[in-house]
Amino acid sequence: ALMSKLLEFAEKDKLAQESPYKEALEASRKQILTNAELNYRYVHTLVTADDQKKFFEANKDRYTQVKLQVLYLGFVSDSAAKESNGKYRAQAEAKKKIEELRTQIHTGDDFVRLVKQYSEDQESKGRNGDYGTLKKSDNLPPEIKSIVFALKEGDLSAPVLQQNGFYLFRAQTVGLRPYEEVKDEIYNELKETRVRQWIGETQNSIPLKFENDAFFSSTAPLQ
């Protein structure tokens, strides 16, 4: 109610016609309508079920998923920390031990047995090494993503060095995410791609003329 009353006063005092309110109102109007146009384009950009299926068929590799098991051995690089608590090991010791464990693993049962005995990741250890299912769209360190998605079913990775330990990954299953699970992702991606394409085409169609090209030079003096 107070806002309505103040607006009534502002209209009576013709503040919308005075600076800087006039310019601020115009800037707000432009911003609102610009966002409205982008939203309108997004809503009215057509993506068909056939478009989605074609995209899925052409990009199946993007929808690979891997169900992993993990065995983890930690280390500390700080010698003082190592000496203060003998249960911690140095990086070289951890690498040697995990390589030894890797040579002992021939089956999934071997992996689970060694996880129960040696793994120091308590969360996955309690699930027999189950690390869950990773998708290519997951936010993973590049060095891990490149390794785990190169594994075939039943494969065991080389020891993977991270900040405070080494990981062994075993691929339990490798497959594709079902189309029904990813079709909404594809729909949104195609919409966004087509809207960005339209924005780029619109931008390129605008005739621009620079009155002073030297203004954009790094050596041009500041004005």
N, C-alpha and C positions, 0 to 999 in steps of 0.2 A: 504494500500500500504506500509506503514511504517512497519507494522507487518511482511508482506511478505519479505521485504528487510532485517529486523533483523533476521528472520528465515534463510534466505539465508546465512547471516554472521555466525549464530550459527552452521549451518551445515558445513560450510567451516572450522570453527574453531574446529569442532568435539566435541562440548560441550556435546552432548548426550552421549558421552563415558566417561565423567568425573563425579566424585562425587562432590556435592551431586545430580547433575542433572540426572545422570543415574538412581539412586535409586528412585528419585521423579517421573521420567517418568514411571518407572515400577510400582510404587504404583498407579499412576493415571490409568495406563492401567488395572491393576487388579480391581480397583474400578469401572471403566467404564464397563468392561466385566461382573463383578458380578451383577451390576444393570441391564445390558442388559439381562442376563440370567433370573433374577427374572421377568423382564417384559415379556420375551419370554414365561416363564412358565405360567404367568397370562393370556396372550393372547391365549395360546394354551390349557388351561385347559377347558375341555368340561363341560358345564352345559346345560342340555336340558330343554325344556318346561315342560316335564313330571317331571323332578327333581324339578322344581320350584313349580308346582302344588302340588306335594307330600309334600314338605316342608310347604307350606301354610296350607294344610289340617291337618298336624301334629302339627302345632304351631299357631292355630287360636287365642289363648288367647293373643299372642303377638301383634295382630293387632286390639285389642279392642280400640274403641274410644268413648269418652264421650263428649257430648255437655252440657256445664255447664252454670248455672247462679250463681252469687255470691252477697252476701251482706257482707259489710266490716265495722267494727267499729274499729277505732284506739284508742291508748292510749299512754301516756308518763309515763315513770318510774321516770323521774327527777322531784322531788317535786318543785324545783325552777321554772322549765319551766311551770309546771302546774299552779303555783300561778301567773305567769306573763301573762298567757293567759287563762282565765276561760273556754274557749270552749273545752279545752283538758281535758281528764279524766284519772284516774288511771286505772291500769290493772284490779283490782277487780271490778271496776265500769263497765268497758267495758264488762267483762265476764258476770256479772249479767244482763246487758241490752240485750246482744245478746242471752242469754238463754231465756229471757222473749220474745224476738221477735220470737225465734224458736218455742215456744209453741203456738204462734198465727198463724203459717203457716200450713195450711191444703191443700191448692191448689196452683197451679202455679200462679193464680191471686193474692192470698194472698202474695206470695213472691214478685211479681212485685210491688204491692202496698207498701209494707214495704221497698223495695229497694228505691223507689222514695222518701219515707219519711225519711229514716234513713241512707242509705248507704253512706259512705264517700269515696268510690272509684269513683271519678267523671267520669272516662272514661267508666267503665261498667254501672254506674248509668244512663248515657245518652242513653244507649242501653237497658234499662229495666233489668239491671243486667246481660246481656249477656257477658259471659267470653270467649266465643269461644269454639272450639272443641279441646280437648286434646287427644294426642295419647300416647301409652305406651312408644314409642321411644323418646318422648319429654324429654328435660332436665329439670326435676322438682325436688323440694326438696322431699326426700324419704317419709317424713311424709305426704305430700300432695298427692303424687302418690298413696300410699297405701290406703288412704281414698277414693279418688275420683273414683278409679277403683274398689272399693268394692261396690259402689252404684248401685242400680238398677234404672230403669227408674222411675222418679218421686220421688225418695228418697231424703231425706235431711240429710246432714252430721251433726255430732255434731260440736260445735264451734272448729275451728282449730286455735291454737295459733301460731302466727308468731312473728317476732321481735318487731313490733310496732302496732300490732292489732290482731283482731280475724276475721276469715272468716267463713261464712256459705256457703256451696256449695249445689246446687240442680241440680240433673241430669235431664236434659230435655229429652235427648235421649241417649241410649246406644246401640252400634252396632259394626259391624266389618268394617274395611276399605275394600273396594272392592279389589278383586284379581288384577284387571287391574291397580289399583293405587299402589300396593306394589310389583308387579312382578319384577320390575327393582331392587328394594332394595334386594329382595331375590336372584336375579341373582348375584349381586355383593357380597353379603354375602357368598353365596355358593362358588363362585370363590376364595374369600380371604381365606375361611376356608380350601379349598382343597389345595391351595398353601402353607398355613401355615403347613398343615399336611405333604405335600411333603418335606418342609424344615426340619420339625422335624424328619421325617424318614431318610432324607439324613444325618442330624447331628448325629443321633444315629448309623448310619452305618459306621461312621468314626472311625477307630481303634486309640485310644489314649493311650499313655503310659507316665505316669509321672515319671520322673527319681528321683524326690525328693518330696514325698508326704508331708513331713514336711513343705514344703514351703507354703502350704495352711492352715496350722494350725495357729490359732490366737495367740498361745504361741510361735510360731517360731520367733527367732530373725531376725530383718531386715538385709538383706544382702547389 
